[in-house]
Amino acid sequence: MPTDLNTVPRSTAPLRWPVEPAQGGWYTDAEHGAAHQVFAESADWRTGWRPEPYVSRFEEAFAAHAGAGFAVAFNSGGTALEMVLHDLQLAPGDEVISCALNFVGAHVAVIGQCGTLILAEPDPLSLNLDPSDTERVITPRTRVILLTHWNGMAADVRPFLDLAQRHPHPVHGPPLVIVDAARACGGTTPSGAPVGAEGWATIFSFETKKLMTTLGQGGMVTTNDPGLEERLRRLRTYGRSRHWGTNQLMTKAQAAVGLIQLARLDEMNDARIAQAHRRTTALADIPELTPPPVLHGRRHLYYRHNLLVPDTWAGAGRNDLMDVLAERYGLGSIVNDPPTYLGHDLVRHHTAGQRCPRAEQLAARLLCPCSHPQISRPEEEQINDAIRHATADVARSRG
Ligand SMILES: *Cc1c(COP(=O)(O)O)cnc(C)c1O
């Protein structure tokens, strides 16, 4: 049963390197200075913690960086996605197509906003939503294609925009393409566009583990649709005395720090990419491990440096490797991520009857040993050696 294949080991060995880094983007004196300044300014009772002008300045800078007309800040990526979906007022039976290999939060948001979640397979190379499998499951009830740029590998948005045009909903027209770029901030898609410029709306997260972070939580939506921008602002601040809404504002301190993180984003991403390429090179001659693909014309930001073990190692062999890495070498690793319906009861119940065998098989072969751009060069080499030795140990024990 593939569900067993996707049961991930949880070693209790003390780790020298954790299963995943707790922080993605890191801070410098500039972020500390910005936070200090905001604290000092907010001490005045006439000013307090009012978000302006910081939030607007962060939104403008973010929209410019993402090549989008507008950006609207939120207190998290999850609420940002929920509000974009809320705007569509999905009715029971309205379908949202999304890749089965995903972050559960994205699928929980779809279910919470009344969408019927339709799962589709990943492309076996990029692990991004497969356009042809999306075409297989698209119907006249499809309202949204939710495309996630998986683990920093920017997907091509164009095939999904074409697909939407060819399969219009009878009432609402072509399904809308919503892009989840929580793990791809600062990326470029194969069309050459910045991540955030294509599709109806793109969602970003600045949670602590993401490529840039606004004090541990935060989110953003970019769009070229002025109507959506206006409605999102309303939703974010109690409907602005006319409609339903709630309070999901980003704080002034988050925005002030976000401005600095954004200015440093390319530098942080470059460091991450360089390190990932070093790991790929260091592991290149290990026959059992397939590193992330380097696809022509695509910039991978390596939010995760995912390795794939051979088919014959799927499940048990991969788990052995994770255990050996942890127990003998002190190196944590994680599966990013199993199909959402195997890891979350609500998603499993909601999608009962749907299965994505390709996603399950790929997930059973995935592991991501800990990586972070701030790991020193000597430690990087120790980690790469650990992966090499652990793989050889497992190969030997499997005969
Ligand atoms: C982190 C993440 C989210 C949600 O963002 P939060 O800010 O943590 O709510 C959504 N989708 C993906 C792919 C993510 O990695």
The ligand as a Gaussian input file, in Angstrom:
#p B3LYP/6-31G(d) Opt

LIG

0 1
 C        4.709000      28.410000       3.680000
 C        3.822000      28.089000       2.560000
 C        2.513000      28.590000       2.496000
 C        1.846000      29.340000       3.610000
 O        2.533000      30.452000       4.073000
 P        2.418000      30.912000       5.618000
 O        2.966000      32.310000       5.584000
 O        3.254000      29.987000       6.432000
 O        0.983000      30.889000       6.003000
 C        1.762000      28.282000       1.375000
 N        2.257000      27.535000       0.374000
 C        3.502000      27.041000       0.403000
 C        4.012000      26.259000      -0.764000
 C        4.320000      27.275000       1.507000
 O        5.556000      26.758000       1.520000

